[in-house]
Amino acid sequence: MSELKLSNAQIAWRAAQDIEDGAYVNLGIGFPEMVAQYTVEGRTPVFHTENGILNFGPAPAPGDEDWDLINAGKKAVTLKPGASFFHQADSFGIVRGGHLDVAILGALQVAQNGDLANWRVGNKGVPAVGGAMDLVHGAKRVAVLTDHVAKNGAPKLVEECSFPLTGVGCVTRVYTSLAVVDIEDGRFVLREKLAGMSMEELQSLTGAPLHVEGSVGELSVPEL
C-alpha cells in the first residue's frame, strides 16, 4: 500500500468542514471525538454526548482537565456557554427522538449498501455495541471516519460486512485516510481522493466497486 494517507486528525478536520452551523452532532468514541477540535470558524455546532451533556467543546489543555466533565468515552471535555446536563435516559430520548442532525462514528467495516459494523466481541476496544445502535438509526445523517484499510491491509469498505452489524443501511458518507465516499443507491460513489493516488490504486484498496458521477474532487487538508 502507498505510504500516502491522511492522519486521524486530518480525517477529523475534513469531516468537520461538512458540519452545518447550528447542527446537533454526536461524536463517537475514539478519534471521531477529535472533530470537536476543528469546528469551522463562524459555525456553532452543538455537540451531544450519550452520558448527558449538550454543547460541550474541545478537549482541555493537558493539566486543565476537570474529571467531573467527561464525554461517553471518558475523555475530559470543556463546556460552551449555554451547555446543559441531563440524565442518560433523557440523552437517549434526544437520540431516539430524531433530534440529532448527524452522528459521526468510527468503523471496522462499512458495506456498499450503508451497513455499519463498528463493534466486536473480545478483550480489546469497545466490547459491545452500546449506544451506537441507537445513534445510527436516530440521527438524520450518519458519517463514518476510518482508515481506508485495516492494520492487516484488508479493505474496510466492503461489499458485505463480515463483522456483527451496528446498523443496517444507515451510513451516508465515509471519510477515510484516502478518500471521501458517499453511499447512494447501494453503491460507493467517490467524491474526493488524494491527488497523489491513482483511481486504480484506490480501487485495489477498496473491497467493492467505486463509482464516479461527474468530477472527483481533490482531498486536500492542512498539515495538522
TORPA-4810 file (N, C-alpha, C, O; in nm, 3 decimals):
<nodes>
NODE_1_0.084_-0.120_0.000_0.000_0.000_0.000_0.087_0.125_0.000_0.195_0.127_0.058_M
NODE_2_0.038_0.226_-0.065_0.109_0.354_-0.066_0.120_0.411_0.075_0.030_0.394_0.157_S
NODE_3_0.233_0.479_0.104_0.251_0.543_0.234_0.172_0.673_0.242_0.161_0.733_0.349_E
NODE_4_0.117_0.716_0.131_0.043_0.840_0.125_-0.095_0.821_0.187_-0.177_0.747_0.134_L
NODE_5_-0.120_0.888_0.300_-0.252_0.881_0.359_-0.267_0.992_0.463_-0.167_1.047_0.511_K
NODE_6_-0.391_1.024_0.497_-0.419_1.127_0.597_-0.404_1.069_0.737_-0.423_0.949_0.759_L
NODE_7_-0.369_1.157_0.831_-0.369_1.119_0.972_-0.512_1.122_1.025_-0.603_1.173_0.959_S
NODE_8_-0.532_1.067_1.144_-0.664_1.073_1.206_-0.710_1.217_1.224_-0.827_1.248_1.202_N
NODE_9_-0.619_1.305_1.265_-0.654_1.445_1.284_-0.700_1.508_1.153_-0.794_1.587_1.152_A
NODE_10_-0.635_1.475_1.044_-0.673_1.531_0.914_-0.808_1.477_0.867_-0.887_1.550_0.807_Q
NODE_11_-0.835_1.350_0.894_-0.968_1.295_0.861_-1.075_1.368_0.942_-1.179_1.405_0.888_I
NODE_12_-1.048_1.390_1.072_-1.144_1.461_1.156_-1.166_1.603_1.107_-1.278_1.653_1.107_A
NODE_13_-1.057_1.670_1.066_-1.069_1.806_1.012_-1.159_1.807_0.890_-1.247_1.893_0.878_W
NODE_14_-1.139_1.712_0.800_-1.220_1.711_0.677_-1.368_1.690_0.709_-1.455_1.753_0.649_R
NODE_15_-1.396_1.601_0.803_-1.536_1.578_0.839_-1.598_1.703_0.901_-1.716_1.732_0.879_A
NODE_16_-1.520_1.778_0.979_-1.571_1.898_1.044_-1.615_2.004_0.944_-1.702_2.085_0.974_A
NODE_17_-1.555_2.003_0.825_-1.590_2.104_0.724_-1.734_2.088_0.674_-1.791_2.183_0.620_Q
NODE_18_-1.792_1.971_0.693_-1.926_1.945_0.642_-2.035_1.961_0.747_-2.153_1.939_0.719_D
NODE_19_-1.997_1.998_0.869_-2.096_2.017_0.974_-2.155_2.157_0.962_-2.082_2.256_0.964_I
NODE_20_-2.285_2.164_0.950_-2.352_2.292_0.928_-2.363_2.371_1.057_-2.362_2.315_1.167_E
NODE_21_-2.373_2.501_1.043_-2.392_2.590_1.156_-2.520_2.552_1.231_-2.626_2.537_1.170_D
NODE_22_-2.509_2.536_1.362_-2.626_2.506_1.443_-2.666_2.360_1.446_-2.765_2.325_1.511_G
NODE_23_-2.593_2.274_1.378_-2.629_2.131_1.375_-2.606_2.067_1.511_-2.513_2.102_1.583_A
NODE_24_-2.694_1.973_1.546_-2.679_1.893_1.667_-2.605_1.766_1.629_-2.651_1.689_1.544_Y
NODE_25_-2.489_1.743_1.693_-2.394_1.642_1.646_-2.349_1.553_1.761_-2.313_1.601_1.868_V
NODE_26_-2.351_1.422_1.739_-2.291_1.328_1.833_-2.161_1.275_1.775_-2.156_1.234_1.659_N
NODE_27_-2.056_1.275_1.856_-1.925_1.227_1.814_-1.895_1.095_1.884_-1.899_1.087_2.006_L
NODE_28_-1.866_0.991_1.806_-1.843_0.859_1.860_-1.714_0.848_1.938_-1.625_0.933_1.927_G
NODE_29_-1.705_0.742_2.018_-1.586_0.715_2.098_-1.467_0.689_2.007_-1.479_0.622_1.905_I
NODE_30_-1.351_0.744_2.047_-1.230_0.726_1.967_-1.197_0.851_1.890_-1.227_0.962_1.935_G
NODE_31_-1.134_0.835_1.774_-1.089_0.956_1.706_-1.199_1.043_1.647_-1.171_1.158_1.614_F
NODE_32_-1.324_0.995_1.630_-1.430_1.090_1.594_-1.446_1.205_1.694_-1.494_1.313_1.659_P
NODE_33_-1.404_1.181_1.822_-1.410_1.288_1.921_-1.325_1.408_1.881_-1.350_1.519_1.926_E
NODE_34_-1.224_1.385_1.796_-1.135_1.493_1.754_-1.205_1.597_1.668_-1.156_1.709_1.654_M
NODE_35_-1.319_1.562_1.610_-1.391_1.656_1.523_-1.422_1.785_1.597_-1.425_1.892_1.535_V
NODE_36_-1.447_1.777_1.727_-1.481_1.897_1.804_-1.368_2.000_1.805_-1.392_2.118_1.828_A
NODE_37_-1.244_1.956_1.779_-1.130_2.048_1.778_-1.122_2.132_1.651_-1.051_2.232_1.646_Q
NODE_38_-1.197_2.091_1.548_-1.179_2.154_1.417_-1.307_2.220_1.364_-1.329_2.227_1.243_Y
NODE_39_-1.389_2.269_1.456_-1.510_2.341_1.416_-1.474_2.458_1.325_-1.382_2.534_1.353_T
NODE_40_-1.546_2.471_1.217_-1.520_2.578_1.120_-1.552_2.714_1.183_-1.656_2.731_1.246_V
NODE_41_-1.460_2.809_1.165_-1.479_2.942_1.222_-1.610_3.004_1.171_-1.639_3.001_1.051_E
NODE_42_-1.687_3.059_1.263_-1.814_3.119_1.227_-1.933_3.025_1.238_-2.047_3.068_1.227_G
NODE_43_-1.906_2.896_1.259_-2.014_2.799_1.278_-2.018_2.756_1.425_-1.915_2.748_1.491_R
NODE_44_-2.137_2.728_1.474_-2.152_2.688_1.614_-2.236_2.561_1.623_-2.352_2.566_1.664_T
NODE_45_-2.179_2.447_1.585_-2.250_2.321_1.606_-2.267_2.294_1.754_-2.189_2.343_1.837_P
NODE_46_-2.368_2.215_1.788_-2.396_2.179_1.927_-2.364_2.031_1.943_-2.432_1.946_1.886_V
NODE_47_-2.260_2.001_2.021_-2.216_1.863_2.037_-2.288_1.795_2.154_-2.304_1.854_2.261_F
NODE_48_-2.329_1.672_2.131_-2.406_1.593_2.227_-2.328_1.468_2.263_-2.263_1.408_2.177_H
NODE_49_-2.334_1.428_2.388_-2.273_1.302_2.429_-2.373_1.219_2.508_-2.452_1.273_2.585_T
NODE_50_-2.369_1.087_2.489_-2.473_0.999_2.542_-2.485_1.003_2.693_-2.593_0.978_2.747_E
NODE_51_-2.375_1.034_2.763_-2.383_1.034_2.908_-2.450_1.159_2.965_-2.465_1.171_3.087_N
NODE_52_-2.489_1.253_2.878_-2.575_1.361_2.924_-2.520_1.501_2.926_-2.542_1.574_3.022_G
NODE_53_-2.448_1.540_2.820_-2.404_1.680_2.804_-2.446_1.727_2.666_-2.435_1.654_2.567_I
NODE_54_-2.493_1.849_2.660_-2.523_1.913_2.533_-2.444_2.043_2.526_-2.448_2.123_2.619_L
NODE_55_-2.374_2.064_2.415_-2.296_2.184_2.388_-2.161_2.184_2.459_-2.122_2.283_2.522_N
NODE_56_-2.090_2.069_2.449_-1.953_2.067_2.501_-1.857_2.114_2.393_-1.891_2.122_2.275_F
NODE_57_-1.735_2.146_2.436_-1.633_2.197_2.344_-1.518_2.101_2.329_-1.529_1.984_2.366_G
NODE_58_-1.406_2.149_2.274_-1.289_2.063_2.254_-1.227_2.018_2.385_-1.261_2.069_2.492_P
NODE_59_-1.136_1.924_2.376_-1.065_1.875_2.494_-0.985_1.988_2.558_-0.931_2.073_2.487_A
NODE_60_-0.976_1.990_2.691_-0.895_2.093_2.757_-0.747_2.067_2.737_-0.707_1.957_2.699_P
NODE_61_-0.666_2.167_2.763_-0.521_2.151_2.757_-0.477_2.053_2.865_-0.539_2.046_2.971_A
NODE_62_-0.372_1.976_2.839_-0.321_1.883_2.941_-0.295_1.956_3.073_-0.231_2.060_3.076_P
NODE_63_-0.346_1.898_3.181_-0.333_1.960_3.312_-0.451_2.045_3.353_-0.465_2.078_3.470_G
NODE_64_-0.537_2.080_3.256_-0.654_2.162_3.285_-0.782_2.081_3.292_-0.891_2.138_3.296_D
NODE_65_-0.772_1.949_3.293_-0.891_1.865_3.293_-0.971_1.878_3.423_-0.914_1.887_3.531_E
NODE_66_-1.102_1.879_3.409_-1.194_1.864_3.522_-1.261_1.729_3.503_-1.346_1.715_3.415_D
NODE_67_-1.224_1.630_3.583_-1.269_1.493_3.557_-1.414_1.468_3.597_-1.463_1.356_3.588_W
NODE_68_-1.482_1.573_3.643_-1.628_1.565_3.655_-1.695_1.596_3.522_-1.816_1.576_3.506_D
NODE_69_-1.617_1.646_3.425_-1.670_1.681_3.293_-1.608_1.588_3.189_-1.498_1.614_3.139_L
NODE_70_-1.678_1.480_3.157_-1.626_1.382_3.061_-1.735_1.348_2.960_-1.854_1.364_2.986_I
NODE_71_-1.690_1.298_2.844_-1.785_1.251_2.744_-1.809_1.101_2.761_-1.762_1.041_2.858_N
NODE_72_-1.883_1.040_2.669_-1.916_0.899_2.680_-1.794_0.809_2.670_-1.798_0.694_2.715_A
NODE_73_-1.687_0.859_2.612_-1.563_0.784_2.603_-1.470_0.807_2.720_-1.354_0.766_2.717_G
NODE_74_-1.521_0.874_2.826_-1.446_0.903_2.949_-1.328_0.997_2.924_-1.229_0.996_2.997_K
NODE_75_-1.341_1.080_2.818_-1.239_1.181_2.788_-1.286_1.316_2.846_-1.405_1.347_2.843_K
NODE_76_-1.191_1.394_2.896_-1.225_1.525_2.951_-1.270_1.619_2.838_-1.214_1.617_2.728_A
NODE_77_-1.371_1.700_2.867_-1.422_1.797_2.770_-1.431_1.933_2.836_-1.424_1.945_2.958_V
NODE_78_-1.448_2.035_2.754_-1.479_2.169_2.803_-1.626_2.197_2.776_-1.693_2.119_2.708_T
NODE_79_-1.675_2.308_2.829_-1.815_2.345_2.810_-1.823_2.479_2.737_-1.741_2.568_2.759_L
NODE_80_-1.924_2.491_2.651_-1.951_2.617_2.584_-2.062_2.690_2.660_-2.137_2.627_2.735_K
NODE_81_-2.074_2.821_2.640_-2.184_2.893_2.705_-2.319_2.831_2.670_-2.347_2.802_2.553_P
NODE_82_-2.402_2.811_2.771_-2.532_2.751_2.749_-2.534_2.600_2.756_-2.639_2.539_2.734_G
NODE_83_-2.421_2.538_2.787_-2.416_2.392_2.798_-2.512_2.344_2.906_-2.541_2.416_3.003_A
NODE_84_-2.562_2.222_2.888_-2.657_2.167_2.985_-2.624_2.022_3.015_-2.558_1.953_2.937_S
NODE_85_-2.672_1.977_3.132_-2.651_1.841_3.178_-2.787_1.776_3.202_-2.882_1.844_3.241_F
NODE_86_-2.796_1.646_3.178_-2.923_1.578_3.197_-2.899_1.428_3.214_-2.790_1.378_3.189_F
NODE_87_-3.001_1.360_3.258_-2.995_1.216_3.283_-2.967_1.141_3.153_-3.006_1.185_3.045_H
NODE_88_-2.899_1.027_3.165_-2.866_0.948_3.046_-2.992_0.904_2.972_-2.991_0.894_2.849_Q
NODE_89_-3.101_0.878_3.044_-3.226_0.840_2.978_-3.277_0.954_2.890_-3.328_0.930_2.780_A
NODE_90_-3.265_1.078_2.940_-3.305_1.193_2.860_-3.213_1.210_2.739_-3.256_1.250_2.632_D
NODE_91_-3.084_1.178_2.759_-2.989_1.186_2.648_-3.030_1.093_2.535_-3.025_1.130_2.418_S
NODE_92_-3.069_0.970_2.572_-3.112_0.877_2.468_-3.250_0.913_2.412_-3.285_0.871_2.302_F
NODE_93_-3.328_0.990_2.488_-3.451_1.045_2.432_-3.422_1.140_2.318_-3.496_1.144_2.220_G
NODE_94_-3.313_1.218_2.330_-3.270_1.306_2.222_-3.232_1.223_2.100_-3.270_1.256_1.987_I
NODE_95_-3.157_1.115_2.123_-3.113_1.029_2.012_-3.232_0.962_1.945_-3.250_0.974_1.824_V
NODE_96_-3.312_0.893_2.023_-3.422_0.813_1.967_-3.536_0.898_1.916_-3.616_0.854_1.834_R
NODE_97_-3.542_1.022_1.964_-3.648_1.111_1.919_-3.618_1.181_1.788_-3.699_1.260_1.741_G
NODE_98_-3.502_1.152_1.729_-3.469_1.210_1.599_-3.421_1.354_1.605_-3.437_1.428_1.508_G
NODE_99_-3.364_1.394_1.718_-3.324_1.534_1.736_-3.179_1.561_1.697_-3.136_1.676_1.701_H
NODE_100_-3.102_1.458_1.660_-2.964_1.478_1.617_-2.958_1.492_1.465_-3.020_1.415_1.392_L
NODE_101_-2.885_1.593_1.420_-2.869_1.611_1.275_-2.768_1.514_1.217_-2.785_1.467_1.104_D
NODE_102_-2.664_1.484_1.293_-2.560_1.394_1.240_-2.493_1.319_1.355_-2.471_1.375_1.462_V
NODE_103_-2.462_1.193_1.330_-2.377_1.114_1.419_-2.251_1.079_1.341_-2.258_1.036_1.226_A
NODE_104_-2.135_1.098_1.404_-2.007_1.072_1.340_-1.938_0.962_1.419_-1.906_0.979_1.537_I
NODE_105_-1.916_0.847_1.354_-1.869_0.727_1.423_-1.746_0.669_1.355_-1.717_0.701_1.240_L
NODE_106_-1.675_0.583_1.427_-1.570_0.503_1.368_-1.629_0.375_1.310_-1.749_0.349_1.323_G
NODE_107_-1.543_0.293_1.247_-1.594_0.172_1.184_-1.487_0.065_1.173_-1.369_0.095_1.154_A
NODE_108_-1.529_-0.058_1.184_-1.447_-0.172_1.144_-1.471_-0.204_0.997_-1.378_-0.235_0.923_L
NODE_109_-1.598_-0.195_0.955_-1.635_-0.217_0.815_-1.757_-0.132_0.781_-1.843_-0.108_0.866_Q
NODE_110_-1.762_-0.087_0.657_-1.881_-0.024_0.600_-1.912_-0.094_0.469_-1.823_-0.109_0.385_V
NODE_111_-2.036_-0.138_0.451_-2.075_-0.206_0.329_-2.131_-0.106_0.229_-2.174_0.004_0.265_A
NODE_112_-2.128_-0.146_0.103_-2.172_-0.056_-0.005_-2.320_-0.019_0.004_-2.363_0.077_-0.059_Q
NODE_113_-2.399_-0.094_0.080_-2.540_-0.058_0.098_-2.562_0.028_0.222_-2.676_0.060_0.256_N
NODE_114_-2.453_0.066_0.291_-2.464_0.152_0.409_-2.467_0.079_0.541_-2.480_0.144_0.645_G
NODE_115_-2.456_-0.054_0.541_-2.447_-0.128_0.667_-2.318_-0.088_0.739_-2.216_-0.062_0.676_D
NODE_116_-2.325_-0.085_0.873_-2.210_-0.046_0.954_-2.180_-0.153_1.057_-2.269_-0.203_1.125_L
NODE_117_-2.052_-0.189_1.067_-2.002_-0.274_1.175_-1.893_-0.197_1.248_-1.787_-0.170_1.191_A
NODE_118_-1.917_-0.162_1.374_-1.814_-0.088_1.447_-1.795_-0.138_1.590_-1.752_-0.064_1.678_N
NODE_119_-1.828_-0.265_1.612_-1.802_-0.325_1.742_-1.770_-0.472_1.722_-1.793_-0.528_1.615_W
NODE_120_-1.717_-0.534_1.827_-1.687_-0.676_1.820_-1.683_-0.733_1.961_-1.673_-0.659_2.059_R
NODE_121_-1.690_-0.863_1.970_-1.675_-0.931_2.097_-1.527_-0.963_2.117_-1.464_-1.019_2.028_V
NODE_122_-1.472_-0.927_2.231_-1.331_-0.953_2.255_-1.281_-0.872_2.372_-1.359_-0.806_2.441_G
NODE_123_-1.151_-0.876_2.395_-1.093_-0.808_2.510_-1.022_-0.679_2.473_-0.950_-0.623_2.555_N
NODE_124_-1.042_-0.631_2.349_-0.984_-0.506_2.308_-1.092_-0.417_2.248_-1.187_-0.465_2.186_K
NODE_125_-1.077_-0.287_2.269_-1.172_-0.193_2.211_-1.305_-0.197_2.284_-1.315_-0.250_2.394_G
NODE_126_-1.408_-0.140_2.222_-1.542_-0.136_2.280_-1.601_-0.276_2.275_-1.616_-0.331_2.165_V
NODE_127_-1.634_-0.338_2.390_-1.672_-0.479_2.390_-1.817_-0.507_2.357_-1.857_-0.623_2.354_P
NODE_128_-1.897_-0.405_2.333_-2.037_-0.427_2.299_-2.085_-0.312_2.213_-2.018_-0.209_2.202_A
NODE_129_-2.201_-0.329_2.154_-2.249_-0.230_2.057_-2.284_-0.097_2.122_-2.271_0.008_2.059_V
NODE_130_-2.326_-0.099_2.249_-2.351_0.024_2.322_-2.455_0.114_2.256_-2.550_0.066_2.194_G
NODE_131_-2.435_0.247_2.269_-2.533_0.342_2.218_-2.528_0.361_2.068_-2.615_0.427_2.011_G
NODE_132_-2.426_0.305_2.002_-2.414_0.326_1.857_-2.535_0.276_1.781_-2.574_0.335_1.680_A
NODE_133_-2.596_0.167_1.829_-2.712_0.112_1.758_-2.829_0.210_1.759_-2.908_0.213_1.665_M
NODE_134_-2.839_0.290_1.865_-2.943_0.394_1.870_-2.904_0.513_1.783_-2.988_0.569_1.713_D
NODE_135_-2.777_0.551_1.789_-2.731_0.668_1.716_-2.748_0.652_1.565_-2.792_0.745_1.498_L
NODE_136_-2.715_0.534_1.512_-2.716_0.520_1.366_-2.856_0.522_1.307_-2.874_0.549_1.188_V
NODE_137_-2.956_0.495_1.390_-3.093_0.499_1.338_-3.174_0.615_1.396_-3.288_0.636_1.356_H
NODE_138_-3.113_0.690_1.490_-3.182_0.807_1.543_-3.139_0.937_1.479_-3.218_1.031_1.470_G
NODE_139_-3.012_0.943_1.434_-2.962_1.066_1.371_-3.012_1.078_1.227_-3.033_0.978_1.159_A
NODE_140_-3.030_1.202_1.182_-3.076_1.224_1.045_-2.971_1.185_0.942_-3.005_1.144_0.831_K
NODE_141_-2.843_1.197_0.979_-2.733_1.162_0.888_-2.624_1.091_0.968_-2.594_1.130_1.081_R
NODE_142_-2.565_0.988_0.909_-2.459_0.913_0.976_-2.334_0.916_0.889_-2.335_0.873_0.773_V
NODE_143_-2.225_0.969_0.945_-2.097_0.973_0.876_-1.998_0.887_0.952_-2.006_0.872_1.074_A
NODE_144_-1.904_0.829_0.879_-1.803_0.741_0.937_-1.664_0.797_0.910_-1.636_0.844_0.800_V
NODE_145_-1.578_0.793_1.012_-1.437_0.826_0.998_-1.357_0.698_1.016_-1.378_0.625_1.113_L
NODE_146_-1.265_0.668_0.924_-1.190_0.544_0.935_-1.067_0.547_0.846_-1.062_0.620_0.747_T
NODE_147_-0.968_0.467_0.883_-0.860_0.440_0.788_-0.923_0.363_0.672_-1.024_0.295_0.690_D
NODE_148_-0.865_0.374_0.554_-0.924_0.309_0.437_-0.911_0.158_0.444_-0.995_0.085_0.392_H
NODE_149_-0.803_0.111_0.508_-0.782_-0.033_0.524_-0.749_-0.063_0.670_-0.707_0.026_0.744_V
NODE_150_-0.768_-0.188_0.709_-0.735_-0.233_0.844_-0.584_-0.248_0.858_-0.510_-0.239_0.760_A
NODE_151_-0.538_-0.273_0.980_-0.394_-0.287_1.005_-0.333_-0.402_0.927_-0.215_-0.400_0.895_K
NODE_152_-0.414_-0.504_0.897_-0.364_-0.618_0.819_-0.375_-0.597_0.669_-0.346_-0.688_0.591_N
NODE_153_-0.418_-0.476_0.629_-0.429_-0.444_0.487_-0.562_-0.477_0.424_-0.584_-0.447_0.307_G
NODE_154_-0.653_-0.538_0.501_-0.784_-0.573_0.446_-0.870_-0.448_0.428_-0.865_-0.358_0.512_A
NODE_155_-0.947_-0.441_0.320_-1.034_-0.324_0.299_-1.137_-0.310_0.410_-1.188_-0.410_0.461_P
NODE_156_-1.167_-0.187_0.446_-1.274_-0.160_0.542_-1.402_-0.118_0.473_-1.510_-0.120_0.533_K
NODE_157_-1.393_-0.079_0.345_-1.510_-0.054_0.262_-1.532_-0.180_0.179_-1.450_-0.214_0.094_L
NODE_158_-1.643_-0.249_0.205_-1.661_-0.385_0.155_-1.798_-0.402_0.088_-1.887_-0.319_0.102_V
NODE_159_-1.811_-0.513_0.013_-1.941_-0.545_-0.047_-2.043_-0.580_0.060_-2.159_-0.538_0.053_E
NODE_160_-2.000_-0.658_0.159_-2.089_-0.702_0.267_-2.008_-0.717_0.395_-1.899_-0.773_0.393_E
NODE_161_-2.059_-0.666_0.506_-1.988_-0.674_0.633_-1.980_-0.818_0.681_-2.077_-0.894_0.672_C
NODE_162_-1.863_-0.856_0.732_-1.846_-0.988_0.791_-1.848_-0.982_0.943_-1.858_-1.086_1.009_S
NODE_163_-1.838_-0.862_1.001_-1.846_-0.845_1.146_-1.991_-0.820_1.187_-2.074_-0.787_1.102_F
NODE_164_-2.023_-0.835_1.317_-2.160_-0.807_1.364_-2.202_-0.664_1.330_-2.123_-0.570_1.343_P
NODE_165_-2.324_-0.648_1.286_-2.371_-0.517_1.243_-2.412_-0.429_1.360_-2.470_-0.475_1.458_L
NODE_166_-2.380_-0.301_1.347_-2.430_-0.198_1.437_-2.563_-0.145_1.386_-2.655_-0.119_1.465_T
NODE_167_-2.572_-0.127_1.255_-2.693_-0.076_1.193_-2.700_-0.117_1.048_-2.598_-0.148_0.986_G
NODE_168_-2.821_-0.118_0.994_-2.845_-0.162_0.856_-2.878_-0.041_0.769_-2.968_0.037_0.802_V
NODE_169_-2.807_-0.027_0.659_-2.837_0.077_0.561_-2.838_0.217_0.619_-2.922_0.299_0.581_G
NODE_170_-2.747_0.246_0.712_-2.754_0.371_0.787_-2.649_0.475_0.747_-2.672_0.594_0.767_C
NODE_171_-2.536_0.434_0.693_-2.426_0.526_0.665_-2.451_0.600_0.533_-2.492_0.539_0.433_V
NODE_172_-2.426_0.731_0.533_-2.444_0.810_0.412_-2.313_0.861_0.354_-2.304_0.883_0.233_T
NODE_173_-2.211_0.880_0.438_-2.081_0.928_0.389_-1.969_0.869_0.472_-1.983_0.852_0.594_R
NODE_174_-1.857_0.838_0.406_-1.740_0.784_0.474_-1.620_0.874_0.443_-1.590_0.901_0.327_V
NODE_175_-1.552_0.918_0.548_-1.428_0.995_0.535_-1.315_0.901_0.572_-1.304_0.859_0.687_Y
NODE_176_-1.230_0.867_0.475_-1.121_0.775_0.503_-0.987_0.847_0.491_-0.980_0.966_0.460_T
NODE_177_-0.881_0.772_0.517_-0.746_0.825_0.506_-0.704_0.849_0.362_-0.598_0.906_0.337_S
NODE_178_-0.788_0.806_0.266_-0.754_0.819_0.124_-0.860_0.890_0.041_-0.831_0.940_-0.068_L
NODE_179_-0.985_0.896_0.091_-1.093_0.941_0.005_-1.215_0.985_0.087_-1.225_0.958_0.207_A
NODE_180_-1.307_1.052_0.019_-1.441_1.080_0.070_-1.538_1.006_-0.021_-1.539_1.026_-0.142_V
NODE_181_-1.620_0.921_0.039_-1.707_0.832_-0.038_-1.850_0.845_0.013_-1.874_0.832_0.133_V
NODE_182_-1.944_0.869_-0.076_-2.086_0.868_-0.042_-2.145_0.731_-0.070_-2.094_0.655_-0.153_D
NODE_183_-2.253_0.700_0.000_-2.328_0.577_-0.026_-2.463_0.617_-0.081_-2.545_0.679_-0.013_I
NODE_184_-2.485_0.580_-0.207_-2.609_0.616_-0.277_-2.658_0.496_-0.357_-2.583_0.435_-0.434_E
NODE_185_-2.785_0.463_-0.338_-2.848_0.354_-0.415_-2.768_0.224_-0.405_-2.752_0.152_-0.504_D
NODE_186_-2.717_0.194_-0.285_-2.645_0.070_-0.263_-2.508_0.064_-0.327_-2.458_-0.045_-0.355_G
NODE_187_-2.447_0.182_-0.350_-2.315_0.187_-0.416_-2.225_0.285_-0.344_-2.271_0.380_-0.280_R
NODE_188_-2.094_0.261_-0.355_-1.994_0.358_-0.313_-1.971_0.456_-0.428_-1.933_0.416_-0.537_F
NODE_189_-1.995_0.584_-0.401_-1.974_0.689_-0.502_-1.859_0.777_-0.455_-1.868_0.842_-0.351_V
NODE_190_-1.751_0.778_-0.532_-1.631_0.853_-0.494_-1.650_1.002_-0.517_-1.684_1.044_-0.628_L
NODE_191_-1.629_1.081_-0.413_-1.642_1.227_-0.423_-1.507_1.298_-0.423_-1.488_1.395_-0.496_R
NODE_192_-1.412_1.251_-0.341_-1.280_1.312_-0.333_-1.177_1.202_-0.312_-1.207_1.098_-0.252_E
NODE_193_-1.056_1.224_-0.361_-0.945_1.132_-0.334_-0.816_1.212_-0.325_-0.808_1.325_-0.374_K
NODE_194_-0.714_1.153_-0.262_-0.585_1.217_-0.256_-0.529_1.236_-0.396_-0.537_1.146_-0.480_L
NODE_195_-0.473_1.353_-0.421_-0.425_1.385_-0.555_-0.315_1.289_-0.600_-0.304_1.260_-0.719_A
NODE_196_-0.234_1.241_-0.508_-0.122_1.156_-0.544_-0.156_1.010_-0.562_-0.066_0.929_-0.585_G
NODE_197_-0.283_0.976_-0.554_-0.324_0.835_-0.566_-0.407_0.816_-0.692_-0.500_0.892_-0.718_M
NODE_198_-0.375_0.715_-0.768_-0.450_0.686_-0.890_-0.581_0.615_-0.856_-0.594_0.556_-0.749_S
NODE_199_-0.676_0.623_-0.947_-0.802_0.551_-0.930_-0.777_0.402_-0.916_-0.842_0.334_-0.837_M
NODE_200_-0.682_0.351_-0.994_-0.654_0.207_-0.991_-0.603_0.163_-0.854_-0.645_0.059_-0.803_E
NODE_201_-0.512_0.242_-0.796_-0.459_0.205_-0.665_-0.567_0.215_-0.558_-0.578_0.128_-0.472_E
NODE_202_-0.648_0.322_-0.564_-0.755_0.337_-0.467_-0.854_0.221_-0.477_-0.897_0.167_-0.375_L
NODE_203_-0.890_0.183_-0.598_-0.983_0.072_-0.616_-0.925_-0.059_-0.563_-0.997_-0.142_-0.508_Q
NODE_204_-0.794_-0.077_-0.579_-0.731_-0.200_-0.532_-0.735_-0.212_-0.380_-0.720_-0.322_-0.325_S
NODE_205_-0.754_-0.099_-0.311_-0.759_-0.099_-0.165_-0.902_-0.094_-0.112_-0.924_-0.080_0.008_L
NODE_206_-0.998_-0.105_-0.202_-1.140_-0.097_-0.168_-1.206_-0.229_-0.202_-1.184_-0.285_-0.310_T
NODE_207_-1.289_-0.280_-0.110_-1.345_-0.413_-0.126_-1.473_-0.421_-0.204_-1.538_-0.525_-0.205_G
NODE_208_-1.512_-0.312_-0.270_-1.632_-0.308_-0.355_-1.608_-0.201_-0.460_-1.523_-0.114_-0.441_A
NODE_209_-1.682_-0.204_-0.571_-1.659_-0.107_-0.678_-1.681_0.038_-0.632_-1.776_0.067_-0.559_P
NODE_210_-1.593_0.127_-0.675_-1.608_0.270_-0.656_-1.667_0.330_-0.782_-1.611_0.315_-0.891_L
NODE_211_-1.780_0.396_-0.769_-1.846_0.456_-0.885_-1.813_0.606_-0.891_-1.793_0.669_-0.787_H
NODE_212_-1.806_0.659_-1.009_-1.777_0.801_-1.029_-1.893_0.865_-1.102_-1.936_0.818_-1.208_V
NODE_213_-1.944_0.973_-1.045_-2.051_1.051_-1.108_-2.002_1.194_-1.118_-1.993_1.264_-1.017_E
NODE_214_-1.971_1.238_-1.239_-1.913_1.371_-1.256_-1.767_1.372_-1.218_-1.700_1.270_-1.226_G
NODE_215_-1.718_1.487_-1.177_-1.576_1.501_-1.145_-1.549_1.456_-1.003_-1.636_1.465_-0.916_S
NODE_216_-1.427_1.407_-0.980_-1.383_1.369_-0.846_-1.294_1.480_-0.792_-1.195_1.517_-0.856_V
NODE_217_-1.329_1.533_-0.676_-1.252_1.642_-0.619_-1.122_1.596_-0.555_-1.103_1.477_-0.530_G
NODE_218_-1.034_1.691_-0.530_-0.908_1.661_-0.462_-0.928_1.667_-0.313_-0.978_1.767_-0.261_E
NODE_219_-0.891_1.561_-0.242_-0.899_1.557_-0.097_-0.780_1.634_-0.040_-0.670_1.581_-0.028_L
NODE_220_-0.804_1.759_-0.007_-0.698_1.850_0.037_-0.722_1.892_0.180_-0.830_1.942_0.213_S
NODE_221_-0.622_1.874_0.267_-0.636_1.909_0.409_-0.508_1.980_0.454_-0.404_1.966_0.391_V
NODE_222_-0.515_2.056_0.563_-0.395_2.123_0.612_-0.303_2.026_0.686_-0.344_1.916_0.723_P
NODE_223_-0.181_2.068_0.708_-0.090_1.993_0.795_-0.135_2.013_0.939_-0.154_2.127_0.982_E
NODE_224_-0.153_1.905_1.011_-0.202_1.915_1.149_-0.111_1.836_1.242_-0.135_1.831_1.363_L
</nodes>
